Amino acid sequence: MTTLTKAQLVERLIALPTEIGAAEDNVLQAHARLVTAKELLQWKEDSLLLDKIGFIDGKNAETRAAQVRSFTKNERDEFADAEMNLKNAASRLERLHVQLKAYRAVADLLRVAV
């Protein structure tokens, strides 16, 4: 547990909106990266399935899906990484919101106590 002085509390209350704004920007950037990764993965899967060269030649859906997965490992890894990045950015933003609410509650208690 961290103990803050009143001055430190005020500093954090002043700084948090800027940090929250930056965290919101990070969430938006992470979301854009996820959308791009998803589109790239879909494009790669579609081109493999529609390609006439014959990379995907399985006789049933399960075999074709396995073949597509084997050719899209990099794209799937990028998608998974982008997904995790978005979750981490959203978690950081939520922690900052919770911290702001907690600090506001403490400030309200201090105001009542004075």
DSSP file (Angstrom, degrees, kcal/mol; ACC not computed):
  #  RESIDUE AA STRUCTURE BP1 BP2  ACC     N-H-->O    O-->H-N    N-H-->O    O-->H-N    TCO  KAPPA ALPHA  PHI   PSI    X-CA   Y-CA   Z-CA
    1    1 A M              0   0    0      0, 0.0     2,-0.4     0, 0.0     0, 0.0   0.000 360.0 360.0 360.0 134.2    0.0    0.0    0.0
    2    2 A T        -     0   0    0      2,-0.0     2,-0.5     0, 0.0     0, 0.0  -0.797 360.0-147.9 -98.7 133.7    1.3    3.4   -1.0
    3    3 A T        -     0   0    0     -2,-0.4     2,-0.4     0, 0.0     0, 0.0  -0.879  16.9-167.5-100.8 128.7    1.0    6.4    1.3
    4    4 A L        -     0   0    0     -2,-0.5     2,-0.1     4,-0.0    -2,-0.0  -0.890  16.5-131.9-114.7 144.4    0.6    9.8   -0.3
    5    5 A T     >  -     0   0    0     -2,-0.4     4,-2.4     1,-0.1     5,-0.2  -0.422  36.1-104.2 -78.6 168.4    0.9   13.2    1.1
    6    6 A K  H  > S+     0   0    0      1,-0.2     4,-2.5     2,-0.2     5,-0.2   0.901 124.3  52.6 -60.9 -39.6   -1.8   15.7    0.3
    7    7 A A  H  > S+     0   0    0      1,-0.2     4,-2.4     2,-0.2    -1,-0.2   0.905 109.6  48.1 -63.7 -40.7    0.5   17.4   -2.1
    8    8 A Q  H  > S+     0   0    0      2,-0.2     4,-2.6     1,-0.2    -1,-0.2   0.886 110.1  52.8 -66.3 -38.2    1.3   14.1   -3.9
    9    9 A L  H  X S+     0   0    0     -4,-2.4     4,-2.6     2,-0.2    -2,-0.2   0.934 109.9  47.7 -61.4 -46.0   -2.5   13.3   -4.1
   10   10 A V  H  X S+     0   0    0     -4,-2.5     4,-2.1     1,-0.2    -2,-0.2   0.919 111.0  51.7 -61.7 -43.5   -3.1   16.7   -5.7
   11   11 A E  H  X S+     0   0    0     -4,-2.4     4,-2.4     1,-0.2    -2,-0.2   0.918 111.4  46.9 -59.2 -44.5   -0.2   16.1   -8.1
   12   12 A R  H  X S+     0   0    0     -4,-2.6     4,-2.6     1,-0.2    -1,-0.2   0.907 110.4  52.3 -65.2 -41.2   -1.7   12.7   -9.1
   13   13 A L  H  < S+     0   0    0     -4,-2.6    -1,-0.2     1,-0.2    -2,-0.2   0.863 113.2  45.1 -63.4 -34.8   -5.2   14.1   -9.5
   14   14 A I  H  < S+     0   0    0     -4,-2.1     4,-0.4    -5,-0.2    -2,-0.2   0.881 117.5  43.8 -73.8 -38.3   -3.8   16.8  -11.8
   15   15 A A  H >X S+     0   0    0     -4,-2.4     4,-1.9    -5,-0.2     3,-0.6   0.801  96.7  74.7 -78.5 -30.4   -1.6   14.3  -13.8
   16   16 A L  H 3X S+     0   0    0     -4,-2.6     4,-3.1     1,-0.2     5,-0.3   0.861  88.2  57.1 -59.9 -41.4   -4.1   11.5  -14.2
   17   17 A P  H 3> S+     0   0    0      0, 0.0     4,-2.3     0, 0.0    -1,-0.2   0.903 109.7  46.9 -57.5 -38.3   -6.3   13.1  -16.9
   18   18 A T  H <> S+     0   0    0     -3,-0.6     4,-2.3    -4,-0.4    -2,-0.2   0.917 113.4  48.2 -66.5 -42.6   -3.3   13.5  -19.2
   19   19 A E  H  X S+     0   0    0     -4,-1.9     4,-2.4     2,-0.2    -1,-0.2   0.891 111.2  50.8 -64.0 -39.1   -2.3    9.9  -18.5
   20   20 A I  H  X S+     0   0    0     -4,-3.1     4,-2.6     2,-0.2    -2,-0.2   0.911 108.7  51.9 -65.2 -41.7   -5.8    8.7  -19.2
   21   21 A G  H  X S+     0   0    0     -4,-2.3     4,-2.1    -5,-0.3    -2,-0.2   0.920 111.3  46.8 -59.6 -44.0   -5.8   10.7  -22.5
   22   22 A A  H  X S+     0   0    0     -4,-2.3     4,-2.2     1,-0.2    -1,-0.2   0.897 111.9  50.9 -64.7 -40.0   -2.6    9.0  -23.5
   23   23 A A  H  X S+     0   0    0     -4,-2.4     4,-2.1     2,-0.2    -2,-0.2   0.876 108.3  52.3 -65.9 -37.1   -3.9    5.6  -22.5
   24   24 A E  H  X S+     0   0    0     -4,-2.6     4,-2.3     2,-0.2    -1,-0.2   0.912 108.6  50.7 -63.8 -41.7   -7.0    6.2  -24.5
   25   25 A D  H  X S+     0   0    0     -4,-2.1     4,-2.5     1,-0.2    -2,-0.2   0.904 108.8  52.2 -60.8 -40.7   -4.9    7.0  -27.5
   26   26 A N  H  X S+     0   0    0     -4,-2.2     4,-2.6     2,-0.2    -2,-0.2   0.891 108.2  50.9 -62.5 -39.6   -2.9    3.8  -26.9
   27   27 A V  H  X S+     0   0    0     -4,-2.1     4,-2.5    62,-0.2    -1,-0.2   0.924 110.8  48.7 -63.6 -43.9   -6.2    1.8  -26.9
   28   28 A L  H  X S+     0   0    0     -4,-2.3     4,-2.4     2,-0.2    -2,-0.2   0.912 113.3  46.7 -63.0 -42.3   -7.3    3.4  -30.2
   29   29 A Q  H  X S+     0   0    0     -4,-2.5     4,-2.3     2,-0.2    -2,-0.2   0.903 112.4  50.0 -65.6 -40.7   -3.9    2.6  -31.8
   30   30 A A  H  X S+     0   0    0     -4,-2.6     4,-2.2     2,-0.2    56,-0.2   0.887 110.6  50.2 -65.0 -38.4   -4.0   -0.9  -30.5
   31   31 A H  H  X S+     0   0    0     -4,-2.5     4,-2.6     2,-0.2    -2,-0.2   0.920 109.7  50.1 -65.8 -43.3   -7.5   -1.4  -31.9
   32   32 A A  H  X S+     0   0    0     -4,-2.4     4,-2.4     1,-0.2    -2,-0.2   0.904 110.5  50.4 -61.2 -40.8   -6.4    0.0  -35.3
   33   33 A R  H  X S+     0   0    0     -4,-2.3     4,-2.6     2,-0.2    -1,-0.2   0.900 110.2  50.1 -63.3 -40.6   -3.5   -2.5  -35.2
   34   34 A L  H  X S+     0   0    0     -4,-2.2     4,-2.6    48,-0.2    -2,-0.2   0.921 110.2  49.3 -64.1 -44.1   -5.8   -5.3  -34.4
   35   35 A V  H  X S+     0   0    0     -4,-2.6     4,-2.5     2,-0.2    -2,-0.2   0.920 112.4  48.3 -61.2 -43.8   -8.2   -4.4  -37.2
   36   36 A T  H  X S+     0   0    0     -4,-2.4     4,-2.5     1,-0.2    -2,-0.2   0.920 112.0  48.7 -62.6 -44.3   -5.3   -4.3  -39.6
   37   37 A A  H  X S+     0   0    0     -4,-2.6     4,-2.4     2,-0.2    42,-0.2   0.892 111.7  49.8 -63.4 -39.5   -3.9   -7.6  -38.5
   38   38 A K  H  X S+     0   0    0     -4,-2.6     4,-2.6     2,-0.2    -2,-0.2   0.921 111.6  47.9 -65.3 -43.8   -7.4   -9.2  -38.8
   39   39 A E  H  X S+     0   0    0     -4,-2.5     4,-2.6     2,-0.2    -2,-0.2   0.903 112.1  49.7 -63.9 -40.9   -7.8   -7.8  -42.3
   40   40 A L  H  X S+     0   0    0     -4,-2.5     4,-2.6     2,-0.2    -2,-0.2   0.915 111.5  48.5 -64.5 -43.1   -4.4   -9.0  -43.3
   41   41 A L  H  X S+     0   0    0     -4,-2.4     4,-2.7     2,-0.2    -2,-0.2   0.930 112.9  48.0 -61.7 -45.3   -5.0  -12.5  -41.9
   42   42 A Q  H  X S+     0   0    0     -4,-2.6     4,-2.8     1,-0.2    -2,-0.2   0.912 111.6  50.3 -62.5 -42.3   -8.4  -12.6  -43.7
   43   43 A W  H  X S+     0   0    0     -4,-2.6     4,-2.8     2,-0.2     5,-0.2   0.926 111.8  47.7 -61.3 -44.8   -6.8  -11.5  -47.0
   44   44 A K  H  X S+     0   0    0     -4,-2.6     4,-2.2     2,-0.2    -2,-0.2   0.924 113.3  47.7 -64.0 -44.4   -4.1  -14.1  -46.7
   45   45 A E  H  X S+     0   0    0     -4,-2.7     4,-2.4     2,-0.2    -2,-0.2   0.936 113.4  48.4 -61.5 -45.9   -6.6  -16.9  -46.0
   46   46 A D  H  X S+     0   0    0     -4,-2.8     4,-2.5     1,-0.2     5,-0.2   0.924 111.3  49.3 -61.0 -45.1   -8.8  -15.8  -48.8
   47   47 A S  H  X S+     0   0    0     -4,-2.8     4,-1.2     1,-0.2    -1,-0.2   0.872 111.2  50.0 -65.9 -34.1   -6.0  -15.6  -51.3
   48   48 A L  H  < S+     0   0    0     -4,-2.2     8,-0.5    -5,-0.2    -1,-0.2   0.926 114.1  44.4 -66.5 -42.8   -4.8  -19.1  -50.3
   49   49 A L  H  < S+     0   0    0     -4,-2.4    -2,-0.2     1,-0.2    -1,-0.2   0.840 120.5  39.9 -71.0 -32.4   -8.3  -20.6  -50.7
   50   50 A L  H  < S+     0   0    0     -4,-2.5    -1,-0.2    -5,-0.2    -2,-0.2   0.564  88.9 113.8 -93.7  -8.9   -8.9  -18.8  -54.0
   51   51 A D     <  -     0   0    0     -4,-1.2     3,-0.4    -5,-0.2     5,-0.2  -0.377  56.3-152.8 -66.7 137.3   -5.4  -19.3  -55.4
   52   52 A K  S    S+     0   0    0      1,-0.2    -1,-0.1     2,-0.1    -4,-0.1   0.474  79.8  87.2 -89.4  -2.7   -5.3  -21.6  -58.5
   53   53 A I  S    S-     0   0    0      1,-0.1    -1,-0.2    -5,-0.1    -5,-0.0   0.830  98.6-121.1 -68.5 -30.1   -1.7  -22.6  -57.8
   54   54 A G        +     0   0    0     -3,-0.4     3,-0.1    -6,-0.2    -2,-0.1   0.712  66.6 138.4 100.8  22.3   -2.9  -25.4  -55.5
   55   55 A F  S    S+     0   0    0      1,-0.2     2,-0.8    -7,-0.2    -6,-0.1   0.895  78.0  48.6 -61.4 -38.0   -1.3  -24.7  -52.1
   56   56 A I        +     0   0    0     -8,-0.5    -1,-0.2    -5,-0.2    -2,-0.1  -0.887  65.5 142.0-107.3 105.9   -4.6  -25.6  -50.6
   57   57 A D        +     0   0    0     -2,-0.8    -1,-0.1    -3,-0.1     7,-0.1   0.140  19.0 145.9-132.2  19.2   -5.8  -28.9  -52.0
   58   58 A G        -     0   0    0      1,-0.1    -2,-0.0     5,-0.1     6,-0.0  -0.219  47.7-136.9 -62.0 150.8   -7.4  -30.7  -49.1
   59   59 A K  S    S+     0   0    0      5,-0.0     2,-0.3     2,-0.0    -1,-0.1   0.655  83.5  33.0 -84.7 -16.8  -10.4  -32.9  -49.8
   60   60 A N  S  > S-     0   0    0      1,-0.1     4,-2.4     0, 0.0     5,-0.2  -0.893  88.3-103.3-136.6 169.2  -12.4  -31.8  -46.8
   61   61 A A  H  > S+     0   0    0     -2,-0.3     4,-2.7     1,-0.2     5,-0.2   0.861 117.0  54.0 -61.0 -39.1  -12.8  -28.6  -44.8
   62   62 A E  H  > S+     0   0    0      2,-0.2     4,-2.1     1,-0.2    -1,-0.2   0.916 110.7  45.6 -63.9 -43.0  -10.7  -29.8  -41.9
   63   63 A T  H  > S+     0   0    0      2,-0.2     4,-2.4     1,-0.2    -2,-0.2   0.918 113.8  48.9 -66.3 -43.7   -7.7  -30.5  -44.1
   64   64 A R  H  X S+     0   0    0     -4,-2.4     4,-2.7     1,-0.2    -2,-0.2   0.910 110.6  51.3 -62.7 -41.2   -8.1  -27.3  -46.0
   65   65 A A  H  X S+     0   0    0     -4,-2.7     4,-2.5     1,-0.2    -1,-0.2   0.905 110.3  49.2 -62.5 -41.1   -8.3  -25.4  -42.6
   66   66 A A  H  X S+     0   0    0     -4,-2.1     4,-2.0     2,-0.2    -1,-0.2   0.901 111.2  49.6 -65.0 -40.3   -5.1  -27.1  -41.4
   67   67 A Q  H  X S+     0   0    0     -4,-2.4     4,-1.3     2,-0.2    -2,-0.2   0.921 110.8  49.5 -64.4 -42.9   -3.4  -26.2  -44.7
   68   68 A V  H  X S+     0   0    0     -4,-2.7     4,-0.9     1,-0.2     3,-0.5   0.925 109.5  52.3 -61.5 -44.2   -4.5  -22.6  -44.4
   69   69 A R  H >< S+     0   0    0     -4,-2.5     3,-0.7     1,-0.2    -1,-0.2   0.889 106.1  54.2 -59.3 -38.9   -3.2  -22.4  -40.8
   70   70 A S  H 3< S+     0   0    0     -4,-2.0     3,-0.4     1,-0.2    -1,-0.2   0.813 112.3  43.6 -67.4 -28.0    0.2  -23.8  -41.8
   71   71 A F  H 3< S+     0   0    0     -4,-1.3    -1,-0.2    -3,-0.5    -2,-0.2   0.535 114.3  49.9 -91.9  -7.1    0.5  -21.0  -44.4
   72   72 A T    <X  +     0   0    0     -4,-0.9     4,-2.7    -3,-0.7     5,-0.2   0.074  67.6 119.1-119.7  24.3   -0.7  -18.2  -42.2
   73   73 A K  H  > S+     0   0    0     -3,-0.4     4,-2.7     1,-0.2     5,-0.2   0.925  78.3  48.3 -57.6 -47.2    1.3  -18.7  -39.0
   74   74 A N  H  > S+     0   0    0      1,-0.2     4,-2.4     2,-0.2    -1,-0.2   0.918 113.9  46.6 -61.0 -43.6    3.0  -15.2  -39.2
   75   75 A E  H  > S+     0   0    0      2,-0.2     4,-2.3     1,-0.2    -1,-0.2   0.888 113.4  48.7 -66.8 -39.2   -0.3  -13.5  -39.8
   76   76 A R  H  X S+     0   0    0     -4,-2.7     4,-2.6     2,-0.2    -2,-0.2   0.889 111.1  50.7 -68.1 -37.9   -2.0  -15.4  -36.9
   77   77 A D  H  X S+     0   0    0     -4,-2.7     4,-2.5    -5,-0.2    -2,-0.2   0.916 111.1  48.4 -63.5 -42.6    0.9  -14.6  -34.6
   78   78 A E  H  X S+     0   0    0     -4,-2.4     4,-2.6     2,-0.2    -2,-0.2   0.902 111.8  50.0 -63.8 -40.9    0.6  -10.9  -35.5
   79   79 A F  H  X S+     0   0    0     -4,-2.3     4,-2.4   -42,-0.2    -2,-0.2   0.933 111.9  47.3 -62.9 -45.9   -3.1  -11.0  -34.9
   80   80 A A  H  X S+     0   0    0     -4,-2.6     4,-2.3     2,-0.2    -2,-0.2   0.893 112.8  49.4 -63.1 -39.9   -2.7  -12.7  -31.5
   81   81 A D  H  X S+     0   0    0     -4,-2.5     4,-2.5     2,-0.2    -1,-0.2   0.914 111.6  48.2 -65.3 -42.9    0.0  -10.2  -30.6
   82   82 A A  H  X S+     0   0    0     -4,-2.6     4,-2.2     2,-0.2   -48,-0.2   0.882 110.8  52.1 -64.5 -38.0   -2.2   -7.3  -31.6
   83   83 A E  H  X S+     0   0    0     -4,-2.4     4,-2.2     2,-0.2    -2,-0.2   0.921 111.6  45.5 -63.9 -44.6   -5.1   -8.8  -29.6
   84   84 A M  H  X S+     0   0    0     -4,-2.3     4,-2.6     2,-0.2    -2,-0.2   0.889 110.5  54.4 -66.0 -39.3   -2.9   -9.1  -26.5
   85   85 A N  H  X S+     0   0    0     -4,-2.5     4,-2.4     2,-0.2    -1,-0.2   0.903 108.8  48.6 -60.9 -41.7   -1.6   -5.5  -27.0
   86   86 A L  H  X S+     0   0    0     -4,-2.2     4,-2.7   -56,-0.2     5,-0.2   0.919 110.8  50.3 -64.8 -43.6   -5.2   -4.2  -27.1
   87   87 A K  H  X S+     0   0    0     -4,-2.2     4,-2.3     1,-0.2    -2,-0.2   0.912 112.2  47.7 -61.3 -42.2   -6.1   -6.1  -24.0
   88   88 A N  H  X S+     0   0    0     -4,-2.6     4,-2.4     2,-0.2    -1,-0.2   0.908 112.4  48.6 -65.5 -41.8   -3.1   -4.7  -22.2
   89   89 A A  H  X S+     0   0    0     -4,-2.4     4,-2.2     2,-0.2   -62,-0.2   0.909 112.9  47.7 -65.1 -41.8   -3.8   -1.2  -23.3
   90   90 A A  H  X S+     0   0    0     -4,-2.7     4,-2.4     2,-0.2    -1,-0.2   0.887 111.3  51.3 -66.0 -38.5   -7.4   -1.5  -22.2
   91   91 A S  H  X S+     0   0    0     -4,-2.3     4,-2.5    -5,-0.2    -2,-0.2   0.917 109.3  50.0 -64.2 -43.6   -6.4   -2.9  -18.9
   92   92 A R  H  X S+     0   0    0     -4,-2.4     4,-2.1     2,-0.2    -2,-0.2   0.918 110.9  49.8 -60.6 -43.9   -3.9    0.0  -18.3
   93   93 A L  H  X S+     0   0    0     -4,-2.2     4,-2.1     1,-0.2    -2,-0.2   0.921 110.6  49.6 -61.3 -44.4   -6.7    2.5  -19.2
   94   94 A E  H  X S+     0   0    0     -4,-2.4     4,-2.6     1,-0.2     5,-0.2   0.910 108.6  52.8 -62.6 -42.5   -9.1    0.8  -16.7
   95   95 A R  H  X S+     0   0    0     -4,-2.5     4,-2.6     1,-0.2    -1,-0.2   0.898 108.8  50.3 -60.1 -40.1   -6.5    0.9  -14.0
   96   96 A L  H  X S+     0   0    0     -4,-2.1     4,-2.5     2,-0.2    -1,-0.2   0.898 110.2  49.7 -65.6 -39.7   -6.0    4.6  -14.5
   97   97 A H  H  X S+     0   0    0     -4,-2.1     4,-2.3     2,-0.2    -2,-0.2   0.920 112.4  47.5 -63.3 -43.3   -9.7    5.2  -14.3
   98   98 A V  H  X S+     0   0    0     -4,-2.6     4,-2.5     1,-0.2    -2,-0.2   0.916 111.5  50.9 -63.8 -42.8   -9.9    3.2  -11.1
   99   99 A Q  H  X S+     0   0    0     -4,-2.6     4,-2.8    -5,-0.2     5,-0.2   0.915 109.4  50.5 -61.1 -43.2   -7.0    5.1   -9.7
  100  100 A L  H  X S+     0   0    0     -4,-2.5     4,-2.5     1,-0.2    -2,-0.2   0.922 111.1  48.5 -61.5 -44.2   -8.6    8.4  -10.5
  101  101 A K  H  X S+     0   0    0     -4,-2.3     4,-2.3     2,-0.2    -1,-0.2   0.913 112.5  48.7 -62.3 -41.9  -11.9    7.3   -8.8
  102  102 A A  H  X S+     0   0    0     -4,-2.5     4,-2.4     2,-0.2    -2,-0.2   0.930 112.2  47.6 -64.8 -44.9  -10.0    6.2   -5.7
  103  103 A Y  H  X S+     0   0    0     -4,-2.8     4,-2.6     1,-0.2    -1,-0.2   0.888 111.1  51.6 -64.8 -37.8   -8.0    9.4   -5.5
  104  104 A R  H  X S+     0   0    0     -4,-2.5     4,-2.5    -5,-0.2    -1,-0.2   0.910 109.2  50.8 -63.6 -40.4  -11.1   11.5   -5.9
  105  105 A A  H  X S+     0   0    0     -4,-2.3     4,-2.3     2,-0.2    -2,-0.2   0.919 111.3  47.6 -63.2 -42.8  -12.8    9.5   -3.1
  106  106 A V  H  X S+     0   0    0     -4,-2.4     4,-2.5     2,-0.2    -2,-0.2   0.919 111.1  51.3 -63.7 -42.9   -9.8   10.1   -0.9
  107  107 A A  H  X S+     0   0    0     -4,-2.6     4,-2.2     1,-0.2    -2,-0.2   0.899 109.4  50.7 -61.5 -40.1   -9.8   13.8   -1.8
  108  108 A D  H  X S+     0   0    0     -4,-2.5     4,-2.0     2,-0.2    -1,-0.2   0.911 110.4  49.5 -63.2 -41.9  -13.5   14.0   -0.9
  109  109 A L  H  X S+     0   0    0     -4,-2.3     4,-2.3     1,-0.2    -2,-0.2   0.902 110.9  49.5 -63.7 -40.7  -12.8   12.4    2.4
  110  110 A L  H  X S+     0   0    0     -4,-2.5     4,-1.3     1,-0.2    -1,-0.2   0.878 109.2  52.2 -65.8 -37.2  -10.0   14.8    3.2
  111  111 A R  H  < S+     0   0    0     -4,-2.2    -1,-0.2     1,-0.2    -2,-0.2   0.898 111.9  45.8 -65.9 -40.1  -12.2   17.7    2.3
  112  112 A V  H  < S+     0   0    0     -4,-2.0    -2,-0.2     1,-0.2    -1,-0.2   0.875 111.6  52.6 -68.9 -37.8  -14.9   16.5    4.7
  113  113 A A  H  <        0   0    0     -4,-2.3    -1,-0.2     1,-0.2    -2,-0.2   0.736 360.0 360.0 -72.5 -22.4  -12.4   15.9    7.4
  114  114 A V     <        0   0    0     -4,-1.3    -1,-0.2    -5,-0.1    -2,-0.2   0.482 360.0 360.0 -81.0 360.0  -10.9   19.4    7.3
